[in-house]
């Protein structure tokens, strides 16, 4: 039987991991929603909404913000649109893989930053802010859920890749499917 988590911080870390990696009760996690997204879909701009790539950049940015605050950085702030959403133009395979790698790395570093903390840490005021770490960490969880939902919708509404975009995307015609 799995050991009961008695620490509030342990429960928060479990929620952070479930929301990010998988196993959350609400549906797909951030990483689960990113599975199968190709660079073309990640960079696809629909009307005036952020692209999947911009959302990944944004989620990463706020994880870095949380980590910097855990490390005691009073001066780290996110002020500009570029800091918050990036300055992403064309998304190629390298850029898309890099964005996803940075996202995962930021999560791992955040979790490492929480390893030596205990529940009393949750009551501490975030450096340069007027709220505590309990609020910040729950905010990261809520932020992930919100933007993961957006990614899921954008993924479903993105134009489907043609067979010429990527060899992995090649699909045979269903025209003869019923005959064989």
N, C-alpha and C positions, 0 to 999 in steps of 0.2 A: 504494500500500500504506500502511496506517495505521502511523504512527510507534509504535515499541515504547516502552511506558512503562517507564522505568527507576527512577523514584522510588517508594518505598513509599507515600508520601503520595498521589501521583497514582493509584496502584492503589486505595487506600482511597477516594479521591474518586470514582473510577469505580464502585466497589461501592455507595457511598452513593447516587449518581445512579441506578444500575440498580435498586436496591432501592426507591427512591422513585418514579422516573419510568417505568421500564420497561426491558426488555432483560435482566432477571436470568434466569439459567439455571433457577432454582427454580420459576418460574411468575409469576403476576401480581404487579406491584409494588403499593405502597400506592395510588398514584393510579389504576392500572388497576382495582383492586378497588373503588374508590369510584365509578367511572363508573356512571351510571344509578341511583344510590341516591337515592330521594326523601326529603324531610324526615320523612315518616311512618315509613318504614323505618329512617331514621337514629336516630330517637328511640324506636323500638319496644323495650320492655323484655321480654326473655324470661327468665322465672324470676328468679333473683338474679344475673344476669350483666350486665356493663357493656353499654351500648348502643353502636352504631356511632359515634354522636356523641361519647360519652364516650371511646371509644378514639381518635378523631381528636384530641380535646382533650389526651389523655394523650400521644400521640405528639408533638404540638406542644410540650407542656410540656417533654419531655425533650430536644427539639432546642434549645429556648431555654436549658435548663440547660447543654448542651454549648457553645452559643455564649457564654453568660456566662462559663463557665470558660475558654474560649479567650481572652476579653477580659481575663482575670485577676481576675474577681470571686470573691473568697474567700468572701464572705458569702452568696451566692445559694444557697439550699437549697430543697428541696421536702419539707415536713414533714407537711402535712395532706392529708386525703382531698380536700378542696376544691381545694387547689393541684394535686394530682396528677390528679384526674378531673373537676374542674369542679363546677358546681352547676347542671346542665342540667335543665330541666323539660320543657316542651313545646318541640319543635323545629319552628319554622316555616321557610318558604323563606329568609327573611332570615338567621336564625340559622344554618341549615345552610350557606348560601353563605359566611357570615362565617367559620365554623369551617374550611371548606375553604380559603378565602383565607389565613387565618392559618397553616394548616399549610404551604401552598406558600411563603408569605413566610418562615416560620421555616427552611424548607429552603434557600431562596435565601440568606438571611442567614448560615446555617451555612457554606454553600459559599464565600461571600464572605469570611467570617472565616478560612477556610483558604487563601485565595489567596496570601498573602505568606509562608506557612509553608514549611519544608523538613523533611526527614526527621529532623533533630535534635530538632525540636519534639515528635515522637512519643514521645521518651524523657523529656520533662519531666513532672513530677508535676502532676496537676490541682490547682489551688488549692483547699485545704480538703479534699483527699482523700488516699488512700494508694495510688493507682494512677496510671498514666501516660495520656497522651493516646492512645496506640496502643490501649490497653484501652477507653477511653471511646468512641472512634470506632467500633471494632469492636462495642462494645456497642450503639451506635445502630443499626448495620446489623442485628444479631441481633434487637434490639427491634422494628425495622420488620418483619422477616420474621415474627416471632411474632404481632404484632398484626395484620398484614395477613392472615395466615391466619385469625385470629378474625373479622375483618371479612368475609372471603370466606364463611365458614360462616354468620355472622349474615345476610348478604345473601341467601344461598340459602334460609334458613329463615324469613325475614321474611314476614309476611302480604303477599300480593299486593295492590296498590292496586286499588281499584274504579274503574270508569270515571268515577265522580263525584268522585274525589279530585283529579284533575288532568286537564285536557283532553289533555295529552301522553300520558297513560296510556290513552286511549280505544282499545279493541280491539274489532273487530267479532266477532260470533259466528262460530264455525266450523260451526254447525249445517248451513248450506247448502253448505259448501265442496266436498263431493264431487259436488254436482249441477251445478256450473258449470265 
